[in-house]
Amino acid sequence: MHKFYCLMELLQDNLDDLEVTTPRMKFLRDSLAEFCELLNDECANTYTVQKTTYFQELTNKIDTLMRKYFNPEM
């Protein structure tokens, strides 16, 4: 579930960067945001999140991959 949540957050960030304008895309972006919040609530109560730096380390790895393969200015 944690990987899925991180991918959803990454997708959400990309949609924000694209500045979608059509009503359908805005609806889907907002639905995705709500789904991310629900996933976050589920993940927040797990041992992995409460007792480790799992998300921070995973975020750092994602940022590294993004810089390496997609955007060196990140």
PDB file of N, CA, C, O and CB in Angstrom:
ATOM      1  N   MET A   1       0.826  -1.202   0.000  1.00  0.00           N
ATOM      2  CA  MET A   1       0.000   0.000   0.000  1.00  0.00           C
ATOM      3  C   MET A   1       0.866   1.259   0.000  1.00  0.00           C
ATOM      4  O   MET A   1       0.487   2.267  -0.595  1.00  0.00           O
ATOM      5  CB  MET A   1      -0.937   0.002   1.212  1.00  0.00           C
ATOM      6  N   HIS A   2       2.011   1.211   0.653  1.00  0.00           N
ATOM      7  CA  HIS A   2       2.857   2.396   0.715  1.00  0.00           C
ATOM      8  C   HIS A   2       3.365   2.795  -0.667  1.00  0.00           C
ATOM      9  O   HIS A   2       3.402   3.980  -0.998  1.00  0.00           O
ATOM     10  CB  HIS A   2       4.032   2.153   1.652  1.00  0.00           C
ATOM     11  N   LYS A   3       3.752   1.817  -1.467  1.00  0.00           N
ATOM     12  CA  LYS A   3       4.235   2.122  -2.814  1.00  0.00           C
ATOM     13  C   LYS A   3       3.121   2.754  -3.637  1.00  0.00           C
ATOM     14  O   LYS A   3       3.342   3.713  -4.376  1.00  0.00           O
ATOM     15  CB  LYS A   3       4.762   0.848  -3.511  1.00  0.00           C
ATOM     16  N   PHE A   4       1.938   2.208  -3.499  1.00  0.00           N
ATOM     17  CA  PHE A   4       0.797   2.737  -4.232  1.00  0.00           C
ATOM     18  C   PHE A   4       0.527   4.183  -3.825  1.00  0.00           C
ATOM     19  O   PHE A   4       0.279   5.035  -4.678  1.00  0.00           O
ATOM     20  CB  PHE A   4      -0.449   1.870  -3.989  1.00  0.00           C
ATOM     21  N   TYR A   5       0.575   4.455  -2.536  1.00  0.00           N
ATOM     22  CA  TYR A   5       0.358   5.814  -2.048  1.00  0.00           C
ATOM     23  C   TYR A   5       1.402   6.771  -2.615  1.00  0.00           C
ATOM     24  O   TYR A   5       1.063   7.870  -3.054  1.00  0.00           O
ATOM     25  CB  TYR A   5       0.391   5.843  -0.515  1.00  0.00           C
ATOM     26  N   CYS A   6       2.661   6.363  -2.609  1.00  0.00           N
ATOM     27  CA  CYS A   6       3.722   7.228  -3.130  1.00  0.00           C
ATOM     28  C   CYS A   6       3.538   7.495  -4.616  1.00  0.00           C
ATOM     29  O   CYS A   6       3.752   8.615  -5.079  1.00  0.00           O
ATOM     30  CB  CYS A   6       5.092   6.601  -2.878  1.00  0.00           C
ATOM     31  N   LEU A   7       3.149   6.483  -5.358  1.00  0.00           N
ATOM     32  CA  LEU A   7       2.898   6.682  -6.787  1.00  0.00           C
ATOM     33  C   LEU A   7       1.710   7.611  -7.021  1.00  0.00           C
ATOM     34  O   LEU A   7       1.720   8.416  -7.951  1.00  0.00           O
ATOM     35  CB  LEU A   7       2.652   5.338  -7.475  1.00  0.00           C
ATOM     36  N   MET A   8       0.701   7.498  -6.187  1.00  0.00           N
ATOM     37  CA  MET A   8      -0.465   8.378  -6.309  1.00  0.00           C
ATOM     38  C   MET A   8      -0.052   9.823  -6.026  1.00  0.00           C
ATOM     39  O   MET A   8      -0.490  10.740  -6.721  1.00  0.00           O
ATOM     40  CB  MET A   8      -1.598   7.934  -5.338  1.00  0.00           C
ATOM     41  N   GLU A   9       0.770  10.024  -5.030  1.00  0.00           N
ATOM     42  CA  GLU A   9       1.246  11.373  -4.718  1.00  0.00           C
ATOM     43  C   GLU A   9       2.065  11.944  -5.869  1.00  0.00           C
ATOM     44  O   GLU A   9       1.937  13.121  -6.208  1.00  0.00           O
ATOM     45  CB  GLU A   9       2.081  11.362  -3.434  1.00  0.00           C
ATOM     46  N   LEU A  10       2.909  11.102  -6.467  1.00  0.00           N
ATOM     47  CA  LEU A  10       3.715  11.541  -7.596  1.00  0.00           C
ATOM     48  C   LEU A  10       2.826  11.921  -8.779  1.00  0.00           C
ATOM     49  O   LEU A  10       3.073  12.923  -9.450  1.00  0.00           O
ATOM     50  CB  LEU A  10       4.705  10.445  -8.004  1.00  0.00           C
ATOM     51  N   LEU A  11       1.813  11.133  -9.026  1.00  0.00           N
ATOM     52  CA  LEU A  11       0.864  11.441 -10.094  1.00  0.00           C
ATOM     53  C   LEU A  11       0.132  12.747  -9.799  1.00  0.00           C
ATOM     54  O   LEU A  11      -0.068  13.565 -10.697  1.00  0.00           O
ATOM     55  CB  LEU A  11      -0.146  10.290 -10.269  1.00  0.00           C
ATOM     56  N   GLN A  12      -0.262  12.941  -8.558  1.00  0.00           N
ATOM     57  CA  GLN A  12      -0.940  14.170  -8.162  1.00  0.00           C
ATOM     58  C   GLN A  12      -0.044  15.388  -8.403  1.00  0.00           C
ATOM     59  O   GLN A  12      -0.510  16.408  -8.910  1.00  0.00           O
ATOM     60  CB  GLN A  12      -1.356  14.098  -6.685  1.00  0.00           C
ATOM     61  N   ASP A  13       1.220  15.285  -8.045  1.00  0.00           N
ATOM     62  CA  ASP A  13       2.164  16.385  -8.281  1.00  0.00           C
ATOM     63  C   ASP A  13       2.282  16.700  -9.760  1.00  0.00           C
ATOM     64  O   ASP A  13       2.319  17.866 -10.153  1.00  0.00           O
ATOM     65  CB  ASP A  13       3.542  16.043  -7.713  1.00  0.00           C
ATOM     66  N   ASN A  14       2.341  15.665 -10.575  1.00  0.00           N
ATOM     67  CA  ASN A  14       2.452  15.878 -12.020  1.00  0.00           C
ATOM     68  C   ASN A  14       1.194  16.525 -12.585  1.00  0.00           C
ATOM     69  O   ASN A  14       1.287  17.385 -13.461  1.00  0.00           O
ATOM     70  CB  ASN A  14       2.722  14.555 -12.732  1.00  0.00           C
ATOM     71  N   LEU A  15       0.037  16.132 -12.109  1.00  0.00           N
ATOM     72  CA  LEU A  15      -1.202  16.760 -12.568  1.00  0.00           C
ATOM     73  C   LEU A  15      -1.256  18.223 -12.165  1.00  0.00           C
ATOM     74  O   LEU A  15      -1.738  19.061 -12.927  1.00  0.00           O
ATOM     75  CB  LEU A  15      -2.416  16.020 -12.011  1.00  0.00           C
ATOM     76  N   ASP A  16      -0.769  18.532 -10.987  1.00  0.00           N
ATOM     77  CA  ASP A  16      -0.713  19.934 -10.551  1.00  0.00           C
ATOM     78  C   ASP A  16       0.218  20.741 -11.453  1.00  0.00           C
ATOM     79  O   ASP A  16      -0.090  21.877 -11.815  1.00  0.00           O
ATOM     80  CB  ASP A  16      -0.242  20.028  -9.082  1.00  0.00           C
ATOM     81  N   ASP A  17       1.355  20.151 -11.813  1.00  0.00           N
ATOM     82  CA  ASP A  17       2.306  20.838 -12.686  1.00  0.00           C
ATOM     83  C   ASP A  17       1.726  21.074 -14.082  1.00  0.00           C
ATOM     84  O   ASP A  17       2.039  22.075 -14.726  1.00  0.00           O
ATOM     85  CB  ASP A  17       3.599  20.032 -12.789  1.00  0.00           C
ATOM     86  N   LEU A  18       0.891  20.161 -14.540  1.00  0.00           N
ATOM     87  CA  LEU A  18       0.301  20.299 -15.870  1.00  0.00           C
ATOM     88  C   LEU A  18      -0.793  21.359 -15.924  1.00  0.00           C
ATOM     89  O   LEU A  18      -1.170  21.819 -17.002  1.00  0.00           O
ATOM     90  CB  LEU A  18      -0.259  18.975 -16.321  1.00  0.00           C
ATOM     91  N   GLU A  19      -1.295  21.738 -14.769  1.00  0.00           N
ATOM     92  CA  GLU A  19      -2.368  22.734 -14.673  1.00  0.00           C
ATOM     93  C   GLU A  19      -3.540  22.376 -15.602  1.00  0.00           C
ATOM     94  O   GLU A  19      -3.877  23.113 -16.529  1.00  0.00           O
ATOM     95  CB  GLU A  19      -1.825  24.139 -15.020  1.00  0.00           C
ATOM     96  N   VAL A  20      -4.136  21.229 -15.318  1.00  0.00           N
ATOM     97  CA  VAL A  20      -5.253  20.761 -16.144  1.00  0.00           C
ATOM     98  C   VAL A  20      -6.396  21.775 -16.114  1.00  0.00           C
ATOM     99  O   VAL A  20      -6.627  22.447 -15.110  1.00  0.00           O
ATOM    100  CB  VAL A  20      -5.748  19.378 -15.659  1.00  0.00           C
ATOM    101  N   THR A  21      -7.104  21.866 -17.239  1.00  0.00           N
ATOM    102  CA  THR A  21      -8.147  22.886 -17.351  1.00  0.00           C
ATOM    103  C   THR A  21      -9.517  22.328 -17.724  1.00  0.00           C
ATOM    104  O   THR A  21     -10.527  22.982 -17.465  1.00  0.00           O
ATOM    105  CB  THR A  21      -7.741  23.903 -18.367  1.00  0.00           C
ATOM    106  N   THR A  22      -9.583  21.152 -18.317  1.00  0.00           N
ATOM    107  CA  THR A  22     -10.886  20.634 -18.726  1.00  0.00           C
ATOM    108  C   THR A  22     -11.668  20.161 -17.501  1.00  0.00           C
ATOM    109  O   THR A  22     -11.069  19.698 -16.530  1.00  0.00           O
ATOM    110  CB  THR A  22     -10.721  19.479 -19.743  1.00  0.00           C
ATOM    111  N   PRO A  23     -12.987  20.270 -17.534  1.00  0.00           N
ATOM    112  CA  PRO A  23     -13.794  19.845 -16.395  1.00  0.00           C
ATOM    113  C   PRO A  23     -13.572  18.374 -16.021  1.00  0.00           C
ATOM    114  O   PRO A  23     -13.526  18.030 -14.840  1.00  0.00           O
ATOM    115  CB  PRO A  23     -15.257  20.076 -16.697  1.00  0.00           C
ATOM    116  N   ARG A  24     -13.436  17.525 -17.018  1.00  0.00           N
ATOM    117  CA  ARG A  24     -13.222  16.089 -16.748  1.00  0.00           C
ATOM    118  C   ARG A  24     -11.895  15.867 -16.025  1.00  0.00           C
ATOM    119  O   ARG A  24     -11.842  15.119 -15.048  1.00  0.00           O
ATOM    120  CB  ARG A  24     -13.249  15.274 -18.068  1.00  0.00           C
ATOM    121  N   MET A  25     -10.830  16.505 -16.491  1.00  0.00           N
ATOM    122  CA  MET A  25      -9.530  16.340 -15.857  1.00  0.00           C
ATOM    123  C   MET A  25      -9.515  16.923 -14.445  1.00  0.00           C
ATOM    124  O   MET A  25      -8.882  16.360 -13.552  1.00  0.00           O
ATOM    125  CB  MET A  25      -8.449  16.994 -16.702  1.00  0.00           C
ATOM    126  N   LYS A  26     -10.204  18.045 -14.236  1.00  0.00           N
ATOM    127  CA  LYS A  26     -10.286  18.614 -12.891  1.00  0.00           C
ATOM    128  C   LYS A  26     -11.017  17.671 -11.949  1.00  0.00           C
ATOM    129  O   LYS A  26     -10.618  17.500 -10.797  1.00  0.00           O
ATOM    130  CB  LYS A  26     -10.988  19.976 -12.923  1.00  0.00           C
ATOM    131  N   PHE A  27     -12.098  17.054 -12.444  1.00  0.00           N
ATOM    132  CA  PHE A  27     -12.844  16.099 -11.633  1.00  0.00           C
ATOM    133  C   PHE A  27     -11.965  14.902 -11.271  1.00  0.00           C
ATOM    134  O   PHE A  27     -11.940  14.480 -10.115  1.00  0.00           O
ATOM    135  CB  PHE A  27     -14.106  15.632 -12.378  1.00  0.00           C
ATOM    136  N   LEU A  28     -11.252  14.359 -12.242  1.00  0.00           N
ATOM    137  CA  LEU A  28     -10.386  13.211 -11.986  1.00  0.00           C
ATOM    138  C   LEU A  28      -9.246  13.566 -11.046  1.00  0.00           C
ATOM    139  O   LEU A  28      -8.887  12.769 -10.179  1.00  0.00           O
ATOM    140  CB  LEU A  28      -9.828  12.670 -13.292  1.00  0.00           C
ATOM    141  N   ARG A  29      -8.671  14.757 -11.206  1.00  0.00           N
ATOM    142  CA  ARG A  29      -7.606  15.202 -10.302  1.00  0.00           C
ATOM    143  C   ARG A  29      -8.129  15.312  -8.870  1.00  0.00           C
ATOM    144  O   ARG A  29      -7.464  14.884  -7.927  1.00  0.00           O
ATOM    145  CB  ARG A  29      -7.031  16.560 -10.767  1.00  0.00           C
ATOM    146  N   ASP A  30      -9.312  15.881  -8.714  1.00  0.00           N
ATOM    147  CA  ASP A  30      -9.887  16.022  -7.377  1.00  0.00           C
ATOM    148  C   ASP A  30     -10.237  14.671  -6.772  1.00  0.00           C
ATOM    149  O   ASP A  30     -10.067  14.465  -5.570  1.00  0.00           O
ATOM    150  CB  ASP A  30     -11.127  16.903  -7.426  1.00  0.00           C
ATOM    151  N   SER A  31     -10.724  13.754  -7.594  1.00  0.00           N
ATOM    152  CA  SER A  31     -11.032  12.400  -7.115  1.00  0.00           C
ATOM    153  C   SER A  31      -9.758  11.690  -6.671  1.00  0.00           C
ATOM    154  O   SER A  31      -9.745  10.978  -5.668  1.00  0.00           O
ATOM    155  CB  SER A  31     -11.745  11.580  -8.214  1.00  0.00           C
ATOM    156  N   LEU A  32      -8.697  11.894  -7.430  1.00  0.00           N
ATOM    157  CA  LEU A  32      -7.413  11.308  -7.080  1.00  0.00           C
ATOM    158  C   LEU A  32      -6.911  11.883  -5.756  1.00  0.00           C
ATOM    159  O   LEU A  32      -6.361  11.158  -4.927  1.00  0.00           O
ATOM    160  CB  LEU A  32      -6.385  11.552  -8.198  1.00  0.00           C
ATOM    161  N   ALA A  33      -7.102  13.179  -5.564  1.00  0.00           N
ATOM    162  CA  ALA A  33      -6.676  13.815  -4.317  1.00  0.00           C
ATOM    163  C   ALA A  33      -7.414  13.216  -3.123  1.00  0.00           C
ATOM    164  O   ALA A  33      -6.810  12.952  -2.083  1.00  0.00           O
ATOM    165  CB  ALA A  33      -6.913  15.332  -4.380  1.00  0.00           C
ATOM    166  N   GLU A  34      -8.703  13.006  -3.272  1.00  0.00           N
ATOM    167  CA  GLU A  34      -9.485  12.402  -2.188  1.00  0.00           C
ATOM    168  C   GLU A  34      -9.018  10.980  -1.907  1.00  0.00           C
ATOM    169  O   GLU A  34      -8.911  10.567  -0.752  1.00  0.00           O
ATOM    170  CB  GLU A  34     -10.981  12.404  -2.536  1.00  0.00           C
ATOM    171  N   PHE A  35      -8.741  10.236  -2.974  1.00  0.00           N
ATOM    172  CA  PHE A  35      -8.266   8.863  -2.815  1.00  0.00           C
ATOM    173  C   PHE A  35      -6.911   8.836  -2.109  1.00  0.00           C
ATOM    174  O   PHE A  35      -6.666   7.973  -1.266  1.00  0.00           O
ATOM    175  CB  PHE A  35      -8.167   8.167  -4.182  1.00  0.00           C
ATOM    176  N   CYS A  36      -6.026   9.786  -2.455  1.00  0.00           N
ATOM    177  CA  CYS A  36      -4.725   9.880  -1.794  1.00  0.00           C
ATOM    178  C   CYS A  36      -4.887  10.147  -0.299  1.00  0.00           C
ATOM    179  O   CYS A  36      -4.161   9.586   0.522  1.00  0.00           O
ATOM    180  CB  CYS A  36      -3.877  10.985  -2.438  1.00  0.00           C
ATOM    181  N   GLU A  37      -5.836  10.999   0.043  1.00  0.00           N
ATOM    182  CA  GLU A  37      -6.073  11.297   1.458  1.00  0.00           C
ATOM    183  C   GLU A  37      -6.535  10.053   2.207  1.00  0.00           C
ATOM    184  O   GLU A  37      -6.105   9.809   3.334  1.00  0.00           O
ATOM    185  CB  GLU A  37      -7.114  12.417   1.604  1.00  0.00           C
ATOM    186  N   LEU A  38      -7.400   9.277   1.592  1.00  0.00           N
ATOM    187  CA  LEU A  38      -7.861   8.043   2.222  1.00  0.00           C
ATOM    188  C   LEU A  38      -6.718   7.044   2.386  1.00  0.00           C
ATOM    189  O   LEU A  38      -6.602   6.400   3.428  1.00  0.00           O
ATOM    190  CB  LEU A  38      -8.989   7.419   1.401  1.00  0.00           C
ATOM    191  N   LEU A  39      -5.884   6.915   1.374  1.00  0.00           N
ATOM    192  CA  LEU A  39      -4.724   6.028   1.476  1.00  0.00           C
ATOM    193  C   LEU A  39      -3.769   6.512   2.562  1.00  0.00           C
ATOM    194  O   LEU A  39      -3.215   5.708   3.312  1.00  0.00           O
ATOM    195  CB  LEU A  39      -3.991   5.940   0.126  1.00  0.00           C
ATOM    196  N   ASN A  40      -3.582   7.809   2.643  1.00  0.00           N
ATOM    197  CA  ASN A  40      -2.708   8.367   3.667  1.00  0.00           C
ATOM    198  C   ASN A  40      -3.218   8.031   5.060  1.00  0.00           C
ATOM    199  O   ASN A  40      -2.440   7.676   5.945  1.00  0.00           O
ATOM    200  CB  ASN A  40      -2.588   9.879   3.500  1.00  0.00           C
ATOM    201  N   ASP A  41      -4.526   8.144   5.251  1.00  0.00           N
ATOM    202  CA  ASP A  41      -5.111   7.809   6.545  1.00  0.00           C
ATOM    203  C   ASP A  41      -4.870   6.346   6.901  1.00  0.00           C
ATOM    204  O   ASP A  41      -4.584   6.019   8.053  1.00  0.00           O
ATOM    205  CB  ASP A  41      -6.608   8.106   6.541  1.00  0.00           C
ATOM    206  N   GLU A  42      -4.987   5.475   5.912  1.00  0.00           N
ATOM    207  CA  GLU A  42      -4.760   4.047   6.148  1.00  0.00           C
ATOM    208  C   GLU A  42      -3.292   3.773   6.475  1.00  0.00           C
ATOM    209  O   GLU A  42      -2.984   2.996   7.378  1.00  0.00           O
ATOM    210  CB  GLU A  42      -5.189   3.226   4.920  1.00  0.00           C
ATOM    211  N   CYS A  43      -2.402   4.411   5.740  1.00  0.00           N
ATOM    212  CA  CYS A  43      -0.968   4.184   5.937  1.00  0.00           C
ATOM    213  C   CYS A  43      -0.467   4.793   7.244  1.00  0.00           C
ATOM    214  O   CYS A  43       0.463   4.270   7.859  1.00  0.00           O
ATOM    215  CB  CYS A  43      -0.181   4.761   4.768  1.00  0.00           C
ATOM    216  N   ALA A  44      -1.074   5.882   7.662  1.00  0.00           N
ATOM    217  CA  ALA A  44      -0.584   6.615   8.836  1.00  0.00           C
ATOM    218  C   ALA A  44      -0.595   5.778  10.107  1.00  0.00           C
ATOM    219  O   ALA A  44       0.197   6.025  11.017  1.00  0.00           O
ATOM    220  CB  ALA A  44      -1.417   7.855   9.051  1.00  0.00           C
ATOM    221  N   ASN A  45      -1.463   4.809  10.180  1.00  0.00           N
ATOM    222  CA  ASN A  45      -1.577   4.006  11.390  1.00  0.00           C
ATOM    223  C   ASN A  45      -0.717   2.751  11.364  1.00  0.00           C
ATOM    224  O   ASN A  45      -0.816   1.923  12.270  1.00  0.00           O
ATOM    225  CB  ASN A  45      -3.005   3.624  11.605  1.00  0.00           C
ATOM    226  N   THR A  46       0.115   2.592  10.360  1.00  0.00           N
ATOM    227  CA  THR A  46       0.940   1.389  10.278  1.00  0.00           C
ATOM    228  C   THR A  46       2.259   1.590  11.016  1.00  0.00           C
ATOM    229  O   THR A  46       2.716   2.718  11.203  1.00  0.00           O
ATOM    230  CB  THR A  46       1.205   1.015   8.809  1.00  0.00           C
ATOM    231  N   TYR A  47       2.850   0.498  11.425  1.00  0.00           N
ATOM    232  CA  TYR A  47       4.137   0.535  12.124  1.00  0.00           C
ATOM    233  C   TYR A  47       5.203   1.203  11.258  1.00  0.00           C
ATOM    234  O   TYR A  47       6.011   1.990  11.750  1.00  0.00           O
ATOM    235  CB  TYR A  47       4.582  -0.889  12.513  1.00  0.00           C
ATOM    236  N   THR A  48       5.196   0.885   9.978  1.00  0.00           N
ATOM    237  CA  THR A  48       6.210   1.411   9.068  1.00  0.00           C
ATOM    238  C   THR A  48       6.251   2.928   9.087  1.00  0.00           C
ATOM    239  O   THR A  48       7.330   3.522   9.072  1.00  0.00           O
ATOM    240  CB  THR A  48       5.952   0.922   7.657  1.00  0.00           C
ATOM    241  N   VAL A  49       5.107   3.548   9.119  1.00  0.00           N
ATOM    242  CA  VAL A  49       5.049   5.009   9.100  1.00  0.00           C
ATOM    243  C   VAL A  49       5.340   5.589  10.476  1.00  0.00           C
ATOM    244  O   VAL A  49       6.050   6.587  10.594  1.00  0.00           O
ATOM    245  CB  VAL A  49       3.681   5.482   8.613  1.00  0.00           C
ATOM    246  N   GLN A  50       4.801   4.974  11.506  1.00  0.00           N
ATOM    247  CA  GLN A  50       4.934   5.547  12.842  1.00  0.00           C
ATOM    248  C   GLN A  50       6.310   5.350  13.466  1.00  0.00           C
ATOM    249  O   GLN A  50       6.740   6.180  14.268  1.00  0.00           O
ATOM    250  CB  GLN A  50       3.903   4.957  13.738  1.00  0.00           C
ATOM    251  N   LYS A  51       7.001   4.290  13.124  1.00  0.00           N
ATOM    252  CA  LYS A  51       8.238   3.954  13.828  1.00  0.00           C
ATOM    253  C   LYS A  51       9.503   4.022  12.975  1.00  0.00           C
ATOM    254  O   LYS A  51      10.589   3.722  13.471  1.00  0.00           O
ATOM    255  CB  LYS A  51       8.118   2.593  14.391  1.00  0.00           C
ATOM    256  N   THR A  52       9.388   4.409  11.709  1.00  0.00           N
ATOM    257  CA  THR A  52      10.569   4.441  10.849  1.00  0.00           C
ATOM    258  C   THR A  52      10.576   5.711  10.002  1.00  0.00           C
ATOM    259  O   THR A  52       9.656   6.526  10.068  1.00  0.00           O
ATOM    260  CB  THR A  52      10.616   3.193   9.944  1.00  0.00           C
ATOM    261  N   THR A  53      11.613   5.855   9.223  1.00  0.00           N
ATOM    262  CA  THR A  53      11.712   6.972   8.273  1.00  0.00           C
ATOM    263  C   THR A  53      11.416   6.480   6.863  1.00  0.00           C
ATOM    264  O   THR A  53      11.949   7.008   5.887  1.00  0.00           O
ATOM    265  CB  THR A  53      13.118   7.626   8.330  1.00  0.00           C
ATOM    266  N   TYR A  54      10.568   5.474   6.765  1.00  0.00           N
ATOM    267  CA  TYR A  54      10.260   4.811   5.492  1.00  0.00           C
ATOM    268  C   TYR A  54       9.876   5.801   4.399  1.00  0.00           C
ATOM    269  O   TYR A  54      10.480   5.798   3.327  1.00  0.00           O
ATOM    270  CB  TYR A  54       9.135   3.810   5.685  1.00  0.00           C
ATOM    271  N   PHE A  55       8.885   6.645   4.653  1.00  0.00           N
ATOM    272  CA  PHE A  55       8.414   7.560   3.619  1.00  0.00           C
ATOM    273  C   PHE A  55       9.480   8.579   3.232  1.00  0.00           C
ATOM    274  O   PHE A  55       9.621   8.908   2.055  1.00  0.00           O
ATOM    275  CB  PHE A  55       7.162   8.276   4.090  1.00  0.00           C
ATOM    276  N   GLN A  56      10.215   9.070   4.189  1.00  0.00           N
ATOM    277  CA  GLN A  56      11.270  10.030   3.872  1.00  0.00           C
ATOM    278  C   GLN A  56      12.322   9.390   2.990  1.00  0.00           C
ATOM    279  O   GLN A  56      12.761   9.996   2.012  1.00  0.00           O
ATOM    280  CB  GLN A  56      11.913  10.572   5.151  1.00  0.00           C
ATOM    281  N   GLU A  57      12.728   8.185   3.315  1.00  0.00           N
ATOM    282  CA  GLU A  57      13.726   7.493   2.509  1.00  0.00           C
ATOM    283  C   GLU A  57      13.196   7.177   1.118  1.00  0.00           C
ATOM    284  O   GLU A  57      13.916   7.315   0.129  1.00  0.00           O
ATOM    285  CB  GLU A  57      14.168   6.213   3.201  1.00  0.00           C
ATOM    286  N   LEU A  58      11.952   6.757   1.041  1.00  0.00           N
ATOM    287  CA  LEU A  58      11.338   6.461  -0.252  1.00  0.00           C
ATOM    288  C   LEU A  58      11.206   7.730  -1.090  1.00  0.00           C
ATOM    289  O   LEU A  58      11.447   7.704  -2.297  1.00  0.00           O
ATOM    290  CB  LEU A  58       9.959   5.808  -0.056  1.00  0.00           C
ATOM    291  N   THR A  59      10.831   8.821  -0.467  1.00  0.00           N
ATOM    292  CA  THR A  59      10.731  10.097  -1.163  1.00  0.00           C
ATOM    293  C   THR A  59      12.094  10.518  -1.722  1.00  0.00           C
ATOM    294  O   THR A  59      12.188  10.985  -2.857  1.00  0.00           O
ATOM    295  CB  THR A  59      10.183  11.180  -0.218  1.00  0.00           C
ATOM    296  N   ASN A  60      13.128  10.352  -0.933  1.00  0.00           N
ATOM    297  CA  ASN A  60      14.472  10.694  -1.398  1.00  0.00           C
ATOM    298  C   ASN A  60      14.871   9.849  -2.607  1.00  0.00           C
ATOM    299  O   ASN A  60      15.485  10.354  -3.546  1.00  0.00           O
ATOM    300  CB  ASN A  60      15.491  10.505  -0.267  1.00  0.00           C
ATOM    301  N   LYS A  61      14.523   8.575  -2.581  1.00  0.00           N
ATOM    302  CA  LYS A  61      14.846   7.700  -3.710  1.00  0.00           C
ATOM    303  C   LYS A  61      14.081   8.119  -4.964  1.00  0.00           C
ATOM    304  O   LYS A  61      14.640   8.120  -6.061  1.00  0.00           O
ATOM    305  CB  LYS A  61      14.529   6.238  -3.362  1.00  0.00           C
ATOM    306  N   ILE A  62      12.828   8.466  -4.808  1.00  0.00           N
ATOM    307  CA  ILE A  62      12.031   8.914  -5.949  1.00  0.00           C
ATOM    308  C   ILE A  62      12.611  10.203  -6.513  1.00  0.00           C
ATOM    309  O   ILE A  62      12.725  10.348  -7.731  1.00  0.00           O
ATOM    310  CB  ILE A  62      10.555   9.120  -5.542  1.00  0.00           C
ATOM    311  N   ASP A  63      12.979  11.139  -5.647  1.00  0.00           N
ATOM    312  CA  ASP A  63      13.579  12.392  -6.106  1.00  0.00           C
ATOM    313  C   ASP A  63      14.876  12.129  -6.873  1.00  0.00           C
ATOM    314  O   ASP A  63      15.135  12.756  -7.900  1.00  0.00           O
ATOM    315  CB  ASP A  63      13.848  13.324  -4.913  1.00  0.00           C
ATOM    316  N   THR A  64      15.677  11.211  -6.374  1.00  0.00           N
ATOM    317  CA  THR A  64      16.922  10.868  -7.052  1.00  0.00           C
ATOM    318  C   THR A  64      16.653  10.311  -8.441  1.00  0.00           C
ATOM    319  O   THR A  64      17.310  10.698  -9.407  1.00  0.00           O
ATOM    320  CB  THR A  64      17.719   9.861  -6.228  1.00  0.00           C
ATOM    321  N   LEU A  65      15.699   9.413  -8.543  1.00  0.00           N
ATOM    322  CA  LEU A  65      15.356   8.843  -9.849  1.00  0.00           C
ATOM    323  C   LEU A  65      14.822   9.905 -10.799  1.00  0.00           C
ATOM    324  O   LEU A  65      15.159   9.905 -11.983  1.00  0.00           O
ATOM    325  CB  LEU A  65      14.325   7.728  -9.686  1.00  0.00           C
ATOM    326  N   MET A  66      14.001  10.799 -10.294  1.00  0.00           N
ATOM    327  CA  MET A  66      13.450  11.859 -11.132  1.00  0.00           C
ATOM    328  C   MET A  66      14.571  12.760 -11.657  1.00  0.00           C
ATOM    329  O   MET A  66      14.585  13.116 -12.836  1.00  0.00           O
ATOM    330  CB  MET A  66      12.415  12.689 -10.341  1.00  0.00           C
ATOM    331  N   ARG A  67      15.504  13.125 -10.784  1.00  0.00           N
ATOM    332  CA  ARG A  67      16.628  13.958 -11.204  1.00  0.00           C
ATOM    333  C   ARG A  67      17.494  13.234 -12.240  1.00  0.00           C
ATOM    334  O   ARG A  67      17.915  13.817 -13.239  1.00  0.00           O
ATOM    335  CB  ARG A  67      17.478  14.357  -9.988  1.00  0.00           C
ATOM    336  N   LYS A  68      17.746  11.966 -11.979  1.00  0.00           N
ATOM    337  CA  LYS A  68      18.646  11.200 -12.829  1.00  0.00           C
ATOM    338  C   LYS A  68      18.078  10.977 -14.228  1.00  0.00           C
ATOM    339  O   LYS A  68      18.803  11.077 -15.217  1.00  0.00           O
ATOM    340  CB  LYS A  68      18.949   9.869 -12.184  1.00  0.00           C
ATOM    341  N   TYR A  69      16.783  10.676 -14.311  1.00  0.00           N
ATOM    342  CA  TYR A  69      16.210  10.274 -15.596  1.00  0.00           C
ATOM    343  C   TYR A  69      15.302  11.295 -16.263  1.00  0.00           C
ATOM    344  O   TYR A  69      15.104  11.242 -17.477  1.00  0.00           O
ATOM    345  CB  TYR A  69      15.454   9.036 -15.411  1.00  0.00           C
ATOM    346  N   PHE A  70      14.748  12.221 -15.494  1.00  0.00           N
ATOM    347  CA  PHE A  70      13.742  13.107 -16.090  1.00  0.00           C
ATOM    348  C   PHE A  70      14.068  14.589 -15.998  1.00  0.00           C
ATOM    349  O   PHE A  70      13.952  15.311 -16.988  1.00  0.00           O
ATOM    350  CB  PHE A  70      12.432  12.869 -15.441  1.00  0.00           C
ATOM    351  N   ASN A  71      14.476  15.052 -14.815  1.00  0.00           N
ATOM    352  CA  ASN A  71      14.653  16.485 -14.637  1.00  0.00           C
ATOM    353  C   ASN A  71      15.844  16.748 -13.719  1.00  0.00           C
ATOM    354  O   ASN A  71      15.704  16.679 -12.498  1.00  0.00           O
ATOM    355  CB  ASN A  71      13.370  17.129 -14.066  1.00  0.00           C
ATOM    356  N   PRO A  72      16.996  17.044 -14.280  1.00  0.00           N
ATOM    357  CA  PRO A  72      18.189  17.262 -13.447  1.00  0.00           C
ATOM    358  C   PRO A  72      18.106  18.488 -12.555  1.00  0.00           C
ATOM    359  O   PRO A  72      18.928  18.640 -11.651  1.00  0.00           O
ATOM    360  CB  PRO A  72      19.394  17.384 -14.320  1.00  0.00           C
ATOM    361  N   GLU A  73      17.135  19.370 -12.782  1.00  0.00           N
ATOM    362  CA  GLU A  73      17.016  20.586 -11.978  1.00  0.00           C
ATOM    363  C   GLU A  73      16.192  20.391 -10.706  1.00  0.00           C
ATOM    364  O   GLU A  73      16.057  21.328  -9.919  1.00  0.00           O
ATOM    365  CB  GLU A  73      16.401  21.679 -12.806  1.00  0.00           C
ATOM    366  N   MET A  74      15.653  19.224 -10.492  1.00  0.00           N
ATOM    367  CA  MET A  74      14.820  18.991  -9.303  1.00  0.00           C
ATOM    368  C   MET A  74      15.655  19.066  -8.041  1.00  0.00           C
ATOM    369  O   MET A  74      15.128  18.896  -6.942  1.00  0.00           O
ATOM    370  CB  MET A  74      14.118  17.627  -9.387  1.00  0.00           C
TER     371      MET A  74
END
